[in-house]
Amino acid sequence: MGRRFELIVFDWDGTLMDSTGAIVDSIQAAAIELGIEPPSDERASHIIGLGLIDALRHALPDLPAERYQDVAQRYRAHYMARDHDLLLFEGAEALIDELAAAGYMLAVATGKTRKGLDRAFDVSGLGSRFHASRCADECHSKPHPQMLEELMDEFGVEPGVTLMIGDTTHDLLMARNAGVAALGVAYGAHPRANLEAQAPLFCAANVAELAAWLRQQP
């Protein structure tokens, strides 16, 4: 009998990299710089995982559409000024190495742009461990299932042997829309209660709990 999962897909921000605070701060700083009322911490963190323009529509619902690009430009400037200081969550690199050594196919599905993910791969040193990735400027934004559907097609695997791991309800809804099992991680952007409301297989409090759950799978 084969193993339960063959392809494991990770979100990036708030799941592998501890970047939630930097994203929230950068969105708020961009709004303030442009004379716009900034979103609250809760509202700004809720949109993490979405593509940037979709995120701004949710974070700044009263903002005229013609101003999205201005805010996006300033957000990127604020975020990139500090992204080299961002760290992976404790244990994340060891977990990815363990899964790779065990023969899992590994991928990333993220709300970042391709340029942003390539930069994060370079800063973290994790890029070579992943066999494929999909970004928000290449696919529909989460929770649309396109990212997962394309990854499954690329690897030739079925939804039943694919697992999505993420810190937001956008990740878990994307998994549901793709017919894929999901794990939530409660150390990122969205509260545990919101994640558990989407009925993931498990909700980990930290990377150590996530790793322990994955080791228990046949």
C-alpha positions in Angstrom: 0.0 0.0 0.0 1.3 3.5 -0.9 1.7 6.3 1.5 -1.2 8.5 2.4 0.2 11.6 0.7 2.6 12.0 -2.2 2.5 15.7 -2.9 2.7 18.2 0.0 2.0 21.8 -0.9 3.0 24.6 1.5 1.8 28.2 1.7 4.8 30.5 2.3 4.1 33.7 4.4 2.9 32.7 7.9 3.4 29.0 7.3 7.1 28.6 6.6 8.4 32.2 7.0 7.6 34.4 10.0 6.5 37.4 7.8 2.9 38.2 9.0 4.0 41.2 11.1 6.1 42.6 8.3 3.2 42.3 5.8 0.7 44.0 8.1 3.2 46.8 8.9 4.0 47.3 5.3 0.3 47.6 4.2 -0.4 50.1 7.0 2.7 52.1 6.2 1.9 52.3 2.5 -1.6 53.5 3.3 -0.4 56.2 5.8 2.3 57.4 3.3 -0.5 58.0 0.7 -2.8 59.7 3.1 -5.2 56.8 3.4 -6.8 55.5 6.6 -4.8 52.3 7.3 -6.5 49.0 7.9 -6.6 47.6 11.4 -4.1 44.8 12.3 -7.0 42.3 12.2 -8.2 43.4 8.8 -4.6 43.6 7.3 -3.7 40.2 8.6 -6.9 38.6 7.3 -5.9 39.3 3.7 -2.5 37.6 3.9 -2.3 34.8 1.3 -4.3 36.6 -1.3 -2.8 38.2 -4.4 -1.8 41.8 -3.7 -4.5 43.5 -5.6 -7.2 41.2 -4.2 -5.7 41.8 -0.8 -6.0 45.6 -1.2 -9.6 45.3 -2.3 -10.3 43.6 1.0 -8.0 45.6 3.2 -9.1 49.0 1.8 -12.6 48.5 0.5 -13.3 52.2 0.1 -10.2 52.9 -1.9 -10.9 53.8 -5.6 -9.6 51.0 -7.9 -7.3 53.5 -9.7 -5.3 53.9 -6.6 -4.5 50.2 -6.0 -1.3 50.3 -8.0 0.0 53.2 -6.0 -0.6 51.4 -2.8 0.8 48.2 -4.2 4.0 50.0 -5.2 4.5 51.6 -1.8 3.7 48.3 -0.1 6.4 46.5 -2.0 8.9 49.2 -1.2 8.2 48.9 2.5 8.2 45.1 2.5 11.4 44.7 0.4 13.2 47.1 2.7 13.0 44.6 5.5 12.5 41.2 3.9 16.1 40.2 4.3 15.6 40.4 8.0 12.7 37.9 8.0 13.3 34.4 9.3 11.8 31.0 8.8 9.8 29.7 11.7 11.9 27.6 14.1 12.1 24.0 12.7 10.7 24.9 9.3 14.0 24.2 7.4 14.5 20.9 9.2 11.0 19.9 8.4 11.3 20.6 4.7 14.7 18.7 4.6 13.1 15.7 6.4 10.1 15.6 4.0 12.4 15.9 1.0 14.6 13.1 2.3 11.5 10.9 2.8 10.8 11.2 -0.9 7.7 13.5 -0.8 7.1 15.8 -3.7 7.1 19.3 -2.3 5.6 22.5 -3.7 4.7 26.0 -2.7 1.4 27.8 -3.5 1.6 31.5 -2.4 -0.1 34.8 -2.7 3.4 36.3 -3.5 4.4 37.3 -7.0 6.9 35.1 -8.8 9.5 37.8 -8.2 8.7 37.9 -4.5 8.8 34.1 -4.1 12.1 33.9 -5.9 13.5 36.6 -3.6 12.2 34.7 -0.5 13.6 31.4 -1.8 17.0 33.1 -2.2 16.9 34.8 1.2 15.8 31.7 3.0 17.9 29.2 1.1 15.0 26.8 0.7 14.3 27.2 -3.0 16.2 24.1 -4.1 14.1 21.9 -1.8 10.9 22.5 -3.7 10.1 20.7 -6.9 7.5 23.3 -8.1 5.6 26.4 -7.1 2.7 28.6 -8.1 2.3 32.4 -7.4 -0.6 34.8 -7.5 0.6 36.6 -10.6 0.6 33.3 -12.5 -2.8 31.9 -11.3 -6.1 33.0 -9.9 -5.7 34.2 -6.3 -6.7 31.9 -3.4 -9.2 30.4 -2.7 -9.6 29.6 -6.4 -8.2 26.0 -6.9 -6.0 26.8 -9.9 -2.7 26.7 -8.1 -3.3 23.2 -6.7 -4.9 21.9 -9.9 -1.8 23.0 -11.9 0.6 21.5 -9.3 -1.3 18.2 -9.3 -1.3 18.1 -13.1 2.4 18.9 -13.2 3.2 15.9 -10.9 0.5 13.6 -12.2 -1.0 13.0 -8.8 -4.7 12.9 -7.7 -6.4 15.1 -5.1 -6.6 12.1 -2.8 -2.8 12.0 -2.3 -2.3 15.7 -2.1 -2.0 17.8 1.1 -2.2 21.6 1.4 -0.7 23.2 4.5 -1.4 26.9 5.3 -2.0 29.5 8.0 -5.1 31.1 6.5 -8.7 30.2 5.7 -7.8 31.2 2.0 -5.4 28.2 2.0 -8.0 25.8 3.5 -10.8 27.0 1.2 -8.5 26.6 -1.8 -7.8 23.0 -0.7 -11.5 22.3 -0.4 -12.2 23.8 -3.8 -9.5 21.5 -5.3 -10.8 18.4 -3.4 -7.5 18.2 -1.5 -6.9 17.5 2.2 -5.6 20.4 4.3 -3.8 21.1 7.5 -4.0 24.5 9.3 -1.2 26.1 11.2 -2.3 28.4 14.0 1.0 30.3 14.4 0.5 32.5 11.3 -2.1 35.1 10.1 -5.5 33.7 11.0 -6.9 32.7 14.4 -7.1 29.0 15.3 -10.9 29.2 15.6 -11.2 30.5 12.0 -9.0 27.7 10.7 -10.8 25.0 12.7 -14.1 26.2 11.3 -12.9 25.0 7.9 -12.4 21.5 9.3 -8.8 20.8 8.4 -7.4 17.3 9.3 -5.3 19.0 12.0 -4.4 22.4 13.3 -0.8 22.8 14.5 0.2 25.2 17.2 3.8 25.3 16.0 6.2 23.7 13.5 7.1 20.9 15.9 3.4 19.8 16.2 3.1 20.0 12.4 6.2 17.8 12.0 4.9 15.3 14.6 1.6 15.0 12.8 3.2 14.4 9.4 5.5 11.7 10.8 2.5 9.8 12.1 1.0 9.4 8.6 1.5 6.0 6.9 
